[in-house]
Amino acid sequence: MKENDFKNSNSMLDDEDELTVKQVKDGLEKLDQWNPVSTPNLQWFHQTVELEKKRIRKKQWKELLAFISVAVFLLTIVIAVVYRQPILFLYFQLVGIILLPLALKKNRKKVRNE
C-alpha cells in the first residue's frame, strides 16, 4: 500500500515538474520574442577587440615605466642614505617597521553580517 502511495505522489511530482518546465520554456520564449537577440557584426567585434588590446598595451607600458622610474628613484635614495649616513637608514627602517601595522590596519574594511 505504501508503494502505491509513493508511486502516486511520485507521478504527481513528475506532472508538476513537467508543468514547471513547460512554464519556464514558455516564459523564455516570450522573453526571446520581446528582446530579439542579434549577433554583432564580426568586423565591428574584431575592431573593438583590437582597440581594447591597444589601449591595454599602452596602459601597461605607462604603468611599467612609472614603476621602473619610482623604483630607480627609491633605490637611488636608499643607496645615497646608506653610503652617506647609515644610521639614518636604520632609523627609516625602524620607523617603517613601526608604521607598517598601522598602515595595514587602516586600509582594511570591516564587513558586517546583516
C-alpha positions as CSV (number, residue, x, y, z in Angstrom):
1,M,0.0,0.0,0.0
2,K,2.8,2.4,0.8
3,E,4.4,1.6,-2.6
4,N,1.2,2.6,-4.3
5,D,1.1,5.9,-2.4
6,F,4.7,6.5,-3.2
7,K,4.1,5.9,-6.9
8,N,1.1,8.2,-6.9
9,S,3.0,11.0,-5.2
10,N,6.0,10.4,-7.5
11,S,3.8,10.7,-10.6
12,M,2.2,13.9,-9.2
13,L,5.7,15.3,-8.7
14,D,6.6,14.3,-12.3
15,D,3.5,16.0,-13.6
16,E,4.3,19.2,-11.6
17,D,7.9,19.1,-12.8
18,E,6.7,18.8,-16.4
19,L,4.3,21.6,-15.9
20,T,7.0,23.8,-14.4
21,V,9.4,23.0,-17.2
22,K,6.7,23.9,-19.8
23,Q,6.0,27.2,-18.0
24,V,9.7,28.1,-17.9
25,K,10.1,27.3,-21.6
26,D,7.1,29.4,-22.5
27,G,8.4,32.3,-20.4
28,L,11.8,32.1,-22.0
29,E,10.2,32.0,-25.5
30,K,8.2,35.2,-24.6
31,L,11.4,36.9,-23.5
32,D,13.1,36.0,-26.7
33,Q,10.2,37.5,-28.6
34,W,10.2,40.7,-26.6
35,N,14.0,41.1,-26.8
36,P,15.3,39.7,-30.1
37,V,18.9,38.6,-29.9
38,S,21.1,40.0,-32.7
39,T,24.6,38.9,-33.4
40,P,27.0,41.9,-33.7
41,N,28.9,42.4,-36.9
42,L,32.1,40.3,-36.9
43,Q,34.2,43.1,-38.3
44,W,33.0,45.5,-35.6
45,F,33.8,42.9,-32.9
46,H,37.3,42.4,-34.2
47,Q,37.9,46.1,-34.5
48,T,36.7,46.6,-30.9
49,V,38.9,43.8,-29.6
50,E,42.0,45.3,-31.4
51,L,41.3,48.8,-30.0
52,E,40.9,47.3,-26.5
53,K,44.2,45.4,-26.9
54,K,46.0,48.5,-28.0
55,R,44.5,50.5,-25.1
56,I,45.6,47.8,-22.6
57,R,49.1,47.6,-24.1
58,K,49.5,51.4,-23.9
59,K,48.3,51.4,-20.3
60,Q,50.7,48.5,-19.3
61,W,53.7,50.4,-20.8
62,K,52.8,53.5,-18.9
63,E,52.4,51.6,-15.7
64,L,55.7,49.7,-16.3
65,L,57.6,52.9,-17.0
66,A,56.1,54.6,-13.8
67,F,57.1,51.5,-11.8
68,I,60.7,51.5,-13.1
69,S,61.0,55.3,-12.5
70,V,59.8,55.1,-8.9
71,A,62.0,52.0,-8.3
72,V,65.1,53.7,-9.6
73,F,64.3,56.9,-7.7
74,L,63.8,55.0,-4.4
75,L,66.9,52.8,-5.0
76,T,69.0,55.9,-5.6
77,I,67.7,57.5,-2.4
78,V,68.4,54.3,-0.4
79,I,71.9,53.9,-1.7
80,A,72.7,57.6,-1.0
81,V,71.4,57.4,2.5
82,V,73.2,54.1,3.2
83,Y,76.6,55.4,2.0
84,R,76.2,58.9,3.4
85,Q,74.6,58.3,6.8
86,P,74.0,54.6,7.6
87,I,72.4,55.5,11.0
88,L,69.7,57.5,9.1
89,F,68.9,54.4,7.0
90,L,68.5,52.3,10.2
91,Y,66.1,55.0,11.6
92,F,64.0,54.8,8.4
93,Q,63.9,51.0,8.7
94,L,62.7,51.3,12.3
95,V,60.0,53.8,11.5
96,G,58.8,51.7,8.6
97,I,58.6,48.6,10.9
98,I,56.6,50.5,13.5
99,L,54.2,52.2,11.0
100,L,53.6,49.1,8.8
101,P,50.9,47.5,11.2
102,L,49.2,50.9,11.4
103,A,49.1,51.2,7.6
104,L,47.8,47.7,7.2
105,K,45.1,48.1,9.9
106,K,43.9,51.4,8.4
107,N,43.3,50.0,4.9
108,R,41.2,47.0,5.9
109,K,37.5,47.4,5.6
110,K,35.3,45.7,8.1
111,V,32.5,43.5,6.7
112,R,29.2,43.4,8.6
113,N,26.9,40.4,8.5
114,E,23.5,42.0,8.2
